[in-house]
Amino acid sequence: MTTATTPSIPADSDAEPSSTPPEGTSADAGEGTEAAEGPVEAAVDAVVDEEPVEAVGASAEIKEGLAGQSETIGSMAEGLDAMAIEVGSMRLSVFDVLVVVGVIAFVIILAWVATRICRAAINRMSRLDSTQRLLTEKLSTIIIWAAAFFLGVDLLGIDLTALAVFSGAFGLAIGFGLQKTFGNLISGILLLLDKSIKPGDVISVSDQAGNESVGQIRKIGVRAISVITRDQTEHLIPNENLMINQVVNWSYSSRDVRVKAPVGVSYDSDLKLVSKLLLQAVEETDRILKTRAPRVNIMEFGDSSVNFEVRFWIQDPEEGLTNIRSDVYMRIWELFQEHDIEIPFPQRDLNVRSNDQIDQLIAAVSQRVSQKEA
């Protein structure tokens, strides 16, 4: 018996052909394009959907704090915050402006109060003299206001790194526009450090015409010192001028000041009596120190007088030098009148040589005088 055998067919012979394209075909290229366009579209959407940045970073926290305290105040803050303008990516609202004004006012008031308290504490320090107290007060004032500035920047949430460009421009402005101001500030501090000029000193002040007057320093300020003269005129002298110009300080190391009064008498006078009367005039005048003896010197034999100079000491130059010299002169005049001491005036002998023209002039004058008398 013969058995017919049928050839076996593989199980996967009925499977459909694979439709997956080979590598490097256009399908892969399309997917690559879509993948490349994804990040660009995301960046564009992020720029479009970016919210404006608040101009004052602390305003949001303050607004949340107000809303937590009271709903009414929170709603008012929301209303003020809604009234805003946008400049580029920055948003500035009415609430931001109020926050800035409030923080600035708070910082200024705080710095002013701190300055007053510090000044009162320094004035109670008995170990410091007036110059050291003034210097300490100025340095503490500078430190307090600098700290107040940085406190205000911190409260407003301002990033100092964003002010890098502004700080460069500000430094340029200081170098050119505020050069004199900072120069006077540093000069005032240096004057207080070396104590060459301090409040209460008596210095010589010259006006624009060159007239010199003596005044007392009332105050050393940030920019200038205040000097009051005897006629109550107050001169404001920049601190820098006192550093670079010559200044006469009458009370730098001692308040004792010697005053000189020149006097001339006739050659017919008794010089010993004159010296005695000059000393008497000084001794009988107020304000002159009795502890330091006056001195009378013969300075020279002049053309028409013997020139003396009386020298005496005072301890209050701020009360004036001209007036004390005037009092001494007045007493000298009275004593000279009592003792017949003559104060000469310049005299000149005029010798005229005779010539024809002079003779004619004299004759004409004599004739005219005779006619008037007739």
Solvent accessible surface area in square Angstrom, and as a share of the most:
residue,aa,sasa,rsa
1,M,230,1.02
2,T,133,0.77
3,T,109,0.64
4,A,100,0.77
5,T,125,0.72
6,T,123,0.71
7,P,115,0.72
8,S,112,0.72
9,I,139,0.71
10,P,90,0.56
11,A,110,0.85
12,D,109,0.56
13,S,61,0.39
14,D,133,0.69
15,A,74,0.57
16,E,155,0.69
17,P,124,0.78
18,S,100,0.65
19,S,110,0.71
20,T,111,0.64
21,P,66,0.42
22,P,99,0.62
23,E,169,0.76
24,G,76,0.73
25,T,39,0.22
26,S,96,0.62
27,A,54,0.42
28,D,76,0.39
29,A,66,0.51
30,G,37,0.36
31,E,117,0.53
32,G,41,0.39
33,T,72,0.42
34,E,125,0.56
35,A,74,0.58
36,A,68,0.53
37,E,89,0.40
38,G,34,0.33
39,P,89,0.56
40,V,99,0.57
41,E,104,0.47
42,A,61,0.47
43,A,57,0.44
44,V,81,0.46
45,D,79,0.41
46,A,63,0.49
47,V,107,0.62
48,V,113,0.65
49,D,107,0.55
50,E,110,0.49
51,E,137,0.62
52,P,50,0.32
53,V,88,0.51
54,E,61,0.27
55,A,36,0.28
56,V,11,0.06
57,G,43,0.41
58,A,13,0.10
59,S,3,0.02
60,A,43,0.33
61,E,127,0.57
62,I,65,0.33
63,K,34,0.14
64,E,124,0.56
65,G,41,0.39
66,L,57,0.29
67,A,48,0.37
68,G,69,0.66
69,Q,155,0.69
70,S,37,0.24
71,E,153,0.68
72,T,92,0.53
73,I,81,0.41
74,G,4,0.04
75,S,69,0.44
76,M,120,0.54
77,A,4,0.03
78,E,92,0.41
79,G,37,0.35
80,L,50,0.25
81,D,14,0.07
82,A,77,0.60
83,M,108,0.48
84,A,36,0.28
85,I,109,0.55
86,E,108,0.48
87,V,107,0.61
88,G,75,0.72
89,S,71,0.46
90,M,106,0.47
91,R,43,0.16
92,L,68,0.34
93,S,3,0.02
94,V,59,0.34
95,F,13,0.05
96,D,0,0.00
97,V,69,0.39
98,L,94,0.47
99,V,13,0.07
100,V,41,0.24
101,V,90,0.52
102,G,39,0.38
103,V,18,0.10
104,I,87,0.44
105,A,46,0.36
106,F,110,0.46
107,V,12,0.07
108,I,86,0.43
109,I,107,0.55
110,L,79,0.39
111,A,3,0.02
112,W,141,0.49
113,V,59,0.34
114,A,36,0.28
115,T,10,0.06
116,R,129,0.47
117,I,113,0.57
118,C,36,0.21
119,R,89,0.33
120,A,43,0.33
121,A,36,0.28
122,I,5,0.03
123,N,88,0.45
124,R,183,0.67
125,M,82,0.37
126,S,106,0.69
127,R,219,0.80
128,L,47,0.23
129,D,65,0.34
130,S,55,0.36
131,T,2,0.01
132,Q,65,0.29
133,R,65,0.24
134,L,33,0.16
135,L,22,0.11
136,T,50,0.29
137,E,34,0.15
138,K,28,0.12
139,L,74,0.37
140,S,21,0.14
141,T,35,0.21
142,I,76,0.38
143,I,117,0.59
144,I,34,0.17
145,W,101,0.36
146,A,47,0.36
147,A,60,0.46
148,A,9,0.07
149,F,118,0.49
150,F,113,0.47
151,L,65,0.32
152,G,10,0.10
153,V,14,0.08
154,D,105,0.54
155,L,68,0.34
156,L,16,0.08
157,G,46,0.45
158,I,71,0.36
159,D,87,0.45
160,L,87,0.43
161,T,106,0.61
162,A,77,0.59
163,L,56,0.28
164,A,65,0.50
165,V,131,0.75
166,F,127,0.53
167,S,63,0.41
168,G,46,0.44
169,A,61,0.47
170,F,100,0.42
171,G,38,0.37
172,L,119,0.59
173,A,49,0.38
174,I,49,0.25
175,G,44,0.42
176,F,160,0.67
177,G,63,0.60
178,L,66,0.33
179,Q,117,0.52
180,K,135,0.57
181,T,64,0.37
182,F,82,0.34
183,G,24,0.23
184,N,11,0.05
185,L,35,0.17
186,I,92,0.46
187,S,9,0.06
188,G,3,0.02
189,I,24,0.12
190,L,77,0.38
191,L,4,0.02
192,L,2,0.01
193,L,103,0.51
194,D,84,0.44
195,K,73,0.31
196,S,33,0.21
197,I,8,0.04
198,K,53,0.22
199,P,40,0.25
200,G,24,0.24
201,D,6,0.03
202,V,0,0.00
203,I,1,0.00
204,S,19,0.12
205,V,6,0.04
206,S,70,0.45
207,D,62,0.32
208,Q,195,0.87
209,A,84,0.65
210,G,55,0.52
211,N,96,0.49
212,E,114,0.51
213,S,45,0.29
214,V,28,0.16
215,G,3,0.03
216,Q,63,0.28
217,I,3,0.01
218,R,133,0.49
219,K,111,0.47
220,I,0,0.00
221,G,14,0.14
222,V,87,0.50
223,R,122,0.45
224,A,13,0.10
225,I,0,0.00
226,S,6,0.04
227,V,0,0.00
228,I,46,0.23
229,T,9,0.05
230,R,126,0.46
231,D,108,0.56
232,Q,144,0.64
233,T,64,0.37
234,E,79,0.36
235,H,45,0.20
236,L,113,0.56
237,I,31,0.16
238,P,40,0.25
239,N,0,0.00
240,E,48,0.21
241,N,56,0.29
242,L,17,0.08
243,M,82,0.37
244,I,126,0.64
245,N,87,0.45
246,Q,172,0.76
247,V,44,0.25
248,V,69,0.39
249,N,31,0.16
250,W,75,0.26
251,S,8,0.05
252,Y,119,0.45
253,S,107,0.69
254,S,58,0.37
255,R,88,0.32
256,D,36,0.18
257,V,8,0.04
258,R,102,0.37
259,V,3,0.02
260,K,88,0.37
261,A,0,0.00
262,P,84,0.53
263,V,15,0.08
264,G,19,0.18
265,V,0,0.00
266,S,12,0.08
267,Y,111,0.42
268,D,137,0.71
269,S,19,0.12
270,D,82,0.43
271,L,54,0.27
272,K,175,0.74
273,L,52,0.26
274,V,0,0.00
275,S,32,0.20
276,K,135,0.57
277,L,3,0.02
278,L,0,0.00
279,L,63,0.31
280,Q,60,0.27
281,A,0,0.00
282,V,1,0.00
283,E,105,0.47
284,E,88,0.39
285,T,12,0.07
286,D,115,0.60
287,R,75,0.28
288,I,10,0.05
289,L,34,0.17
290,K,140,0.59
291,T,127,0.74
292,R,96,0.35
293,A,83,0.64
294,P,32,0.20
295,R,155,0.56
296,V,25,0.14
297,N,29,0.15
298,I,82,0.42
299,M,98,0.44
300,E,98,0.44
301,F,135,0.56
302,G,19,0.18
303,D,138,0.71
304,S,38,0.24
305,S,16,0.11
306,V,3,0.02
307,N,39,0.20
308,F,1,0.01
309,E,23,0.10
310,V,0,0.00
311,R,45,0.16
312,F,1,0.00
313,W,53,0.19
314,I,0,0.00
315,Q,98,0.43
316,D,36,0.18
317,P,1,0.00
318,E,44,0.20
319,E,74,0.33
320,G,5,0.05
321,L,19,0.09
322,T,104,0.61
323,N,56,0.29
324,I,1,0.00
325,R,70,0.25
326,S,59,0.38
327,D,75,0.39
328,V,0,0.00
329,Y,78,0.30
330,M,117,0.52
331,R,61,0.22
332,I,5,0.02
333,W,130,0.45
334,E,73,0.33
335,L,2,0.01
336,F,1,0.00
337,Q,98,0.43
338,E,116,0.52
339,H,80,0.36
340,D,131,0.68
341,I,14,0.07
342,E,96,0.43
343,I,73,0.37
344,P,30,0.19
345,F,130,0.54
346,P,101,0.64
347,Q,120,0.53
348,R,181,0.66
349,D,138,0.72
350,L,162,0.80
351,N,140,0.72
352,V,104,0.60
353,R,216,0.79
354,S,94,0.60
355,N,77,0.40
356,D,109,0.56
357,Q,146,0.65
358,I,50,0.26
359,D,71,0.37
360,Q,128,0.57
361,L,110,0.55
362,I,103,0.52
363,A,62,0.48
364,A,57,0.44
365,V,83,0.48
366,S,57,0.37
367,Q,111,0.50
368,R,164,0.60
369,V,74,0.43
370,S,65,0.42
371,Q,118,0.52
372,K,161,0.68
373,E,141,0.63
374,A,123,0.95
